[in-house]
């Protein structure tokens, strides 16, 4: 409105320049906010990818360790079975060659014992 400083028509240029300055300032602020939002989003995505990669690597290490444990356990079981089978064979042979009178069905028992191993 008109005042002591002059008429409104004379102030239009200043008003338009002021609006342009405010508009430019708001546009830059919005662009800075958007750039910050994009930066945070990219950082969050990178962090999520890093965590997923670490999880996959950890799961792979755990899988390999479990496979190795299963192999080791299987080997130990096989070795123990081999030792037990040898012990059974030795025992049957010792009973065969002993001076102790053989039970009437010893050979049936011996065949069964040797089939177990």
Secondary structure, DSSP 8 states (H G I E B T S, - for coil): --BTTB-HHHHHHHHHHHHHHHHHHHHHHHHHHHHHHHHHHHHHHHHHHHHHHHHHHHHHHHHHHHHHHHHHHHHHHHHHHHHHHHHHHHHHHHHHHSSS---TTHHHHHHHHHHH-
